[in-house]
């Protein structure tokens, strides 16, 4: 698992005896199975200085050349025992400082399902959907670490009789997504072209963009998602560098019509990713969304979100939007899996769900093809629902 990069704080007795605060300071780590490598301690001093710090921020800002050096150095390491910590003896931290957060809507299967449910008898896709990656800006302050409890949000929604009421959401949902973590900033006023994607994006992490569907449905016209989305977005504790995903690049689906020039990736290196996600609800697999079927790639999303001159910052996070495939068992949200509550989900232990109940726990995992065969695992993202305060 040397492709998983994050931040941690030692908590075990070997670090806490004597009250040495420095021994328990936050630092960058790399997963080694059930252990975590103290990366700065293990690298040579020159390279260690580029990754030293309480999280990945310094490494993210260092750029593609340093990223490649670090990934190569980690692959060649035979780390001494004193630089390895048991996973059970550390506290995982937010791997980077979230700057801006953008969420897209880039799965054609998800978008079509939403259209069928919400706009029966009308076109499934909005008129602009095949021309640009639709997205919205979220709240970076509510991007939370995997394992953080998600408090059921309250807001305005329609009541059973159609009246407008205020209270906790009754239609709390998940969105299984993949997030891209930006390292190198860009200059305000300067768009980032498709070919510069890997110069700015360090890697990917799994994301669960929790959604209050009833709040969202009442508020979203005409300006889009707001309180129904902004209460929590969970990210994995581990980021996988693009350099570790060389075997996972794949061609995206055919596009019709041909995108405008700044989005047209015809003839370029394929920038779709062959990832297979798995969604578990209370320990039971309910979906296996295929990321390779996403219509818009991360490179196109980045090009579009900067084409107006919007600048990037180190720690920016942009997410794919819900990942769904063509089959019922490949849908990345409960809204689709239960068909807006009309087809309840029956779990193997007898539980029945349409949307999330207090106490429910959702875990999203993913695998990618590994160089030379086999697969690599991405870091999971997990969250449990607790009652509103």
C-alpha positions as CSV (number, residue, x, y, z in Angstrom):
1,X,0.0,0.0,0.0
2,X,2.9,2.4,-0.6
3,X,0.6,4.3,-2.9
4,X,-1.4,5.8,0.0
5,X,-0.2,9.2,1.3
6,X,-1.7,11.0,4.3
7,X,-1.1,12.6,7.6
8,X,-0.9,11.1,11.1
9,X,-0.1,11.7,14.7
10,X,1.5,8.9,16.8
11,X,-0.6,8.0,19.8
12,X,1.0,4.8,21.1
13,X,2.9,4.3,24.3
14,X,6.3,4.4,22.6
15,X,5.6,8.0,21.6
16,X,3.7,9.2,24.6
17,X,6.0,8.1,27.5
18,X,7.8,11.0,28.9
19,X,5.4,13.5,27.6
20,X,7.5,14.4,24.5
21,X,5.2,16.6,22.4
22,X,7.5,16.5,19.5
23,X,7.3,12.7,19.3
24,X,3.5,13.1,18.9
25,X,3.6,15.9,16.4
26,X,1.6,15.5,13.1
27,X,3.6,14.4,10.1
28,X,3.2,12.9,6.6
29,X,2.8,9.2,6.4
30,X,2.6,6.4,3.8
31,X,0.7,3.2,4.4
32,X,2.6,0.0,4.6
33,X,-0.1,-2.6,5.2
34,X,-1.2,-2.2,8.8
35,X,1.6,0.2,9.5
36,X,2.4,3.8,8.7
37,X,5.8,5.1,7.6
38,X,7.0,8.4,8.9
39,X,8.0,9.7,5.4
40,X,10.2,12.6,6.3
41,X,12.2,10.5,8.8
42,X,12.8,7.8,6.2
43,X,13.9,9.9,3.2
44,X,17.3,11.5,2.7
45,X,17.5,15.0,4.2
46,X,17.2,16.9,0.9
47,X,14.0,15.2,-0.2
48,X,12.7,15.0,3.4
49,X,12.6,18.8,3.5
50,X,10.1,18.8,0.6
51,X,7.6,16.6,2.5
52,X,8.2,17.7,6.1
53,X,5.2,19.2,7.9
54,X,1.9,18.3,9.6
55,X,0.2,17.2,6.3
56,X,0.7,16.9,2.6
57,X,0.5,20.7,1.9
58,X,4.2,21.2,1.4
59,X,4.5,18.1,-0.9
60,X,1.5,19.2,-2.9
61,X,3.0,22.6,-3.6
62,X,6.4,21.2,-4.5
63,X,5.3,20.1,-8.0
64,X,5.4,17.2,-10.4
65,X,9.1,16.7,-10.4
66,X,9.3,16.4,-6.6
67,X,6.2,14.2,-6.6
68,X,7.9,11.8,-9.0
69,X,11.1,11.8,-6.9
70,X,9.2,11.0,-3.7
71,X,7.1,8.2,-5.3
72,X,10.2,6.6,-6.7
73,X,12.1,6.9,-3.4
74,X,9.2,5.4,-1.5
75,X,9.0,2.5,-4.0
76,X,12.7,1.8,-3.4
77,X,12.7,2.1,0.4
78,X,13.4,-0.6,2.9
79,X,12.2,1.4,5.9
80,X,13.8,0.6,9.3
81,X,11.4,-0.4,12.1
82,X,11.9,2.8,14.0
83,X,10.2,4.8,11.2
84,X,7.1,2.5,11.1
85,X,4.1,2.9,13.4
86,X,1.3,0.5,13.9
87,X,-1.9,1.8,12.3
88,X,-3.7,1.1,15.6
89,X,-1.3,3.4,17.4
90,X,-1.7,6.5,15.3
91,X,-4.5,9.1,14.8
92,X,-5.2,9.8,11.2
93,X,-5.6,13.4,10.2
94,X,-7.0,15.4,7.3
95,X,-4.3,14.7,4.7
96,X,-4.3,18.2,3.3
97,X,-5.8,21.6,4.0
98,X,-8.9,21.9,1.8
99,X,-8.8,25.2,-0.1
100,X,-11.7,25.5,-2.6
101,X,-14.2,22.7,-3.2
102,X,-16.0,22.0,-6.5
103,X,-18.4,19.2,-7.2
104,X,-19.3,18.0,-10.7
105,X,-22.1,16.0,-12.3
106,X,-20.2,13.9,-14.8
107,X,-21.8,10.5,-14.9
108,X,-24.2,10.2,-17.8
109,X,-25.9,7.2,-16.2
110,X,-26.4,9.1,-12.9
111,X,-27.7,12.2,-14.7
112,X,-30.1,10.2,-16.8
113,X,-31.4,8.4,-13.8
114,X,-32.0,11.7,-12.0
115,X,-33.8,13.0,-15.1
116,X,-36.1,9.9,-15.4
117,X,-37.0,10.2,-11.7
118,X,-37.4,14.0,-11.4
119,X,-38.6,15.0,-14.9
120,X,-40.7,12.1,-16.3
121,X,-41.7,12.7,-19.9
122,X,-39.1,15.3,-20.4
123,X,-35.5,15.0,-21.8
124,X,-33.4,13.0,-19.3
125,X,-30.3,15.3,-19.7
126,X,-30.3,19.1,-19.5
127,X,-29.6,20.8,-22.8
128,X,-26.0,21.8,-21.7
129,X,-25.0,18.4,-20.2
130,X,-23.1,17.0,-23.2
131,X,-21.4,20.4,-23.9
132,X,-19.7,21.0,-20.5
133,X,-19.0,19.4,-17.1
134,X,-21.8,20.8,-14.9
135,X,-20.6,21.7,-11.4
136,X,-21.1,23.8,-8.3
137,X,-18.9,25.4,-5.7
138,X,-19.3,23.8,-2.2
139,X,-18.0,24.7,1.2
140,X,-14.4,23.7,2.0
141,X,-15.0,24.3,5.7
142,X,-17.3,21.3,5.8
143,X,-15.0,18.9,4.1
144,X,-14.3,16.4,6.9
145,X,-12.1,13.4,7.4
146,X,-13.3,9.9,6.9
147,X,-14.7,8.5,10.1
148,X,-16.2,11.8,11.3
149,X,-19.8,11.4,12.3
150,X,-22.3,13.2,10.0
151,X,-24.9,15.2,11.9
152,X,-28.3,14.9,10.2
153,X,-28.9,18.5,8.8
154,X,-32.1,20.5,9.2
155,X,-33.6,23.0,6.7
156,X,-36.7,23.9,4.8
157,X,-38.5,21.2,2.8
158,X,-41.9,20.2,1.7
159,X,-44.1,18.5,4.2
160,X,-46.3,15.5,3.6
161,X,-49.2,17.8,2.6
162,X,-47.1,20.0,0.4
163,X,-46.7,22.7,3.0
164,X,-43.3,24.3,3.6
165,X,-41.8,23.1,7.0
166,X,-38.5,23.3,8.8
167,X,-36.8,20.3,10.4
168,X,-34.3,17.4,10.0
169,X,-34.0,16.0,6.5
170,X,-36.0,12.8,6.0
171,X,-34.2,11.9,2.8
172,X,-30.5,11.8,3.7
173,X,-28.4,10.3,0.9
174,X,-24.9,9.4,-0.2
175,X,-23.0,10.2,-3.3
176,X,-20.1,7.9,-4.1
177,X,-17.4,10.0,-5.8
178,X,-13.7,10.3,-6.7
179,X,-11.9,13.6,-5.8
180,X,-8.9,15.2,-7.4
181,X,-6.4,17.0,-5.1
182,X,-4.7,20.0,-6.5
183,X,-1.1,20.6,-5.7
184,X,0.4,23.4,-7.9
185,X,-1.6,26.7,-8.0
186,X,-2.3,28.6,-11.2
187,X,-2.3,32.3,-11.9
188,X,-5.6,34.3,-11.8
189,X,-6.7,34.9,-15.3
190,X,-4.8,32.0,-16.8
191,X,-6.9,28.9,-17.8
192,X,-5.3,25.4,-17.3
193,X,-5.4,23.5,-20.5
194,X,-6.1,19.7,-20.8
195,X,-2.4,18.9,-21.3
196,X,-1.4,20.5,-18.0
197,X,-3.7,18.4,-15.8
198,X,-0.9,16.3,-14.3
199,X,1.2,19.4,-13.6
200,X,-1.4,20.6,-11.2
201,X,-3.1,17.6,-9.8
202,X,-1.2,15.5,-7.3
203,X,-3.6,12.6,-6.9
204,X,-7.1,11.2,-6.1
205,X,-9.1,10.3,-3.0
206,X,-12.5,8.8,-2.4
207,X,-15.3,11.2,-1.5
208,X,-18.8,10.9,-0.1
209,X,-20.8,14.1,-0.8
210,X,-23.7,13.6,1.6
211,X,-27.0,15.0,0.3
212,X,-30.3,16.0,1.9
213,X,-32.5,15.4,-1.0
214,X,-35.7,17.0,0.3
215,X,-33.9,20.2,1.3
216,X,-32.1,20.2,-2.0
217,X,-35.3,19.6,-4.0
218,X,-37.0,22.7,-2.4
219,X,-34.0,25.1,-2.6
220,X,-32.1,24.3,-5.7
221,X,-34.0,26.4,-8.3
222,X,-32.8,28.6,-9.8
223,X,-29.2,28.7,-8.4
224,X,-28.5,25.0,-7.6
225,X,-27.3,23.1,-4.5
226,X,-26.9,25.0,-1.2
227,X,-27.9,23.8,2.3
228,X,-28.8,20.3,1.0
229,X,-25.1,19.8,0.2
230,X,-23.0,22.1,2.4
231,X,-23.3,20.3,5.8
232,X,-20.6,17.6,5.2
233,X,-18.4,16.2,2.5
234,X,-16.3,13.2,3.7
235,X,-12.9,12.5,2.2
236,X,-10.6,9.6,2.7
237,X,-7.6,9.9,5.0
238,X,-5.3,8.7,2.1
239,X,-4.5,10.2,-1.3
240,X,-3.2,8.1,-4.1
241,X,-0.7,10.0,-6.4
242,X,-1.4,10.0,-10.1
243,X,2.0,8.5,-10.5
244,X,0.7,5.3,-8.9
245,X,-2.2,5.1,-11.3
246,X,-0.3,4.7,-14.6
247,X,-1.9,1.3,-15.3
248,X,-5.4,2.7,-14.6
249,X,-5.7,5.3,-17.4
250,X,-8.3,4.4,-19.9
251,X,-10.2,6.0,-22.8
252,X,-13.5,7.7,-21.7
253,X,-16.8,6.9,-23.5
254,X,-17.4,8.4,-26.9
255,X,-18.6,12.0,-26.8
256,X,-21.5,13.4,-29.0
257,X,-21.4,16.2,-29.9
258,X,-17.6,16.7,-30.1
259,X,-16.6,19.0,-27.2
260,X,-15.4,22.6,-27.9
261,X,-11.7,22.9,-28.4
262,X,-10.7,23.6,-24.8
263,X,-12.5,20.4,-23.7
264,X,-11.7,18.2,-26.7
265,X,-9.3,15.4,-25.7
266,X,-9.4,13.6,-29.1
267,X,-5.9,12.3,-29.8
268,X,-4.5,13.1,-26.3
269,X,-3.4,10.7,-23.6
270,X,-6.5,9.0,-22.2
271,X,-7.5,10.5,-18.9
272,X,-10.4,8.3,-17.9
273,X,-9.6,6.2,-14.8
274,X,-10.5,2.5,-14.6
275,X,-11.5,2.5,-10.9
276,X,-14.1,0.1,-9.4
277,X,-15.9,1.5,-6.4
278,X,-17.8,-0.4,-3.8
279,X,-20.5,1.0,-1.5
280,X,-21.3,-0.7,1.8
281,X,-24.3,0.2,4.0
282,X,-24.0,-1.1,7.5
283,X,-21.4,-3.6,6.2
284,X,-23.5,-4.8,3.3
285,X,-22.4,-4.2,-0.3
286,X,-25.2,-2.3,-2.1
287,X,-23.5,-1.0,-5.2
288,X,-20.3,-1.3,-7.3
289,X,-20.1,1.8,-9.5
290,X,-17.6,1.8,-12.4
291,X,-15.6,5.0,-12.7
292,X,-14.4,4.2,-16.2
293,X,-17.8,5.0,-17.5
294,X,-17.6,8.7,-16.5
295,X,-18.4,11.0,-19.4
296,X,-16.2,13.9,-18.4
297,X,-12.7,13.3,-17.1
298,X,-10.8,15.0,-14.4
299,X,-8.7,16.8,-17.0
300,X,-11.8,18.2,-18.6
301,X,-13.3,19.2,-15.3
302,X,-10.1,21.1,-14.4
303,X,-10.0,22.8,-17.8
304,X,-13.6,23.9,-17.5
305,X,-13.4,25.2,-13.9
306,X,-10.4,27.4,-14.9
307,X,-11.4,28.4,-18.4
308,X,-12.9,31.7,-17.2
309,X,-9.6,32.5,-15.5
310,X,-10.4,31.2,-12.0
311,X,-7.2,30.3,-10.2
312,X,-6.2,27.2,-8.5
313,X,-4.8,27.0,-4.9
314,X,-2.8,24.3,-3.2
315,X,-5.3,22.0,-1.5
316,X,-8.2,22.6,-3.9
317,X,-10.5,19.6,-4.2
318,X,-12.8,18.9,-7.1
319,X,-15.0,15.8,-7.1
320,X,-16.4,13.8,-10.0
321,X,-20.0,13.8,-9.0
322,X,-21.9,10.7,-8.2
323,X,-20.5,7.6,-10.0
324,X,-23.1,5.4,-11.5
325,X,-23.1,2.7,-14.2
326,X,-25.8,1.3,-16.5
327,X,-26.9,-1.6,-14.2
328,X,-29.1,-1.2,-11.1
329,X,-26.3,-2.6,-8.9
330,X,-23.9,0.1,-10.2
331,X,-25.8,3.2,-8.9
332,X,-23.8,5.5,-6.6
333,X,-26.7,7.0,-4.6
334,X,-29.6,5.8,-2.6
335,X,-31.8,8.1,-4.5
336,X,-31.1,5.9,-7.6
337,X,-30.8,2.6,-5.8
338,X,-34.3,3.0,-4.2
339,X,-35.6,4.9,-7.2
340,X,-36.5,7.9,-5.0
341,X,-38.0,5.7,-2.3
342,X,-40.3,3.7,-4.6
343,X,-38.1,0.6,-4.5
344,X,-36.8,0.0,-1.0
345,X,-33.4,-1.6,-0.6
346,X,-33.5,-4.9,1.3
347,X,-30.3,-5.7,3.1
348,X,-29.2,-9.3,3.9
349,X,-29.8,-8.9,7.6
350,X,-33.4,-7.9,7.1
351,X,-33.0,-4.1,7.2
352,X,-34.9,-2.1,4.7
353,X,-33.8,1.3,3.5
354,X,-34.8,4.0,1.1
355,X,-32.7,6.8,2.6
356,X,-30.3,6.9,5.6
357,X,-31.4,6.4,9.2
358,X,-29.6,7.6,12.3
359,X,-26.9,5.1,13.2
360,X,-26.3,4.0,9.6
361,X,-22.7,3.7,8.5
362,X,-21.6,4.0,4.9
363,X,-18.2,3.0,3.6
364,X,-16.9,3.5,0.1
365,X,-13.8,1.7,-1.2
366,X,-12.2,1.4,-4.6
367,X,-9.5,-0.6,-6.5
368,X,-7.5,0.3,-9.6
369,X,-5.3,-1.9,-11.9
370,X,-1.7,-2.1,-10.8
371,X,1.3,-2.0,-13.0
372,X,2.2,-5.6,-14.0
373,X,-1.2,-7.0,-13.1
374,X,-3.3,-7.2,-10.0
375,X,-5.0,-4.3,-8.3
376,X,-4.2,-1.5,-5.8
377,X,-6.6,-0.3,-3.2
378,X,-7.5,3.4,-2.6
379,X,-8.1,4.6,0.9
380,X,-11.7,4.1,2.0
381,X,-14.1,6.9,3.1
382,X,-16.5,6.2,5.9
383,X,-19.1,8.0,7.9
384,X,-21.9,7.4,10.4
385,X,-25.1,9.3,10.7
386,X,-26.0,10.8,14.0
387,X,-29.2,12.6,15.0
388,X,-29.5,16.3,14.4
389,X,-28.7,18.6,17.3
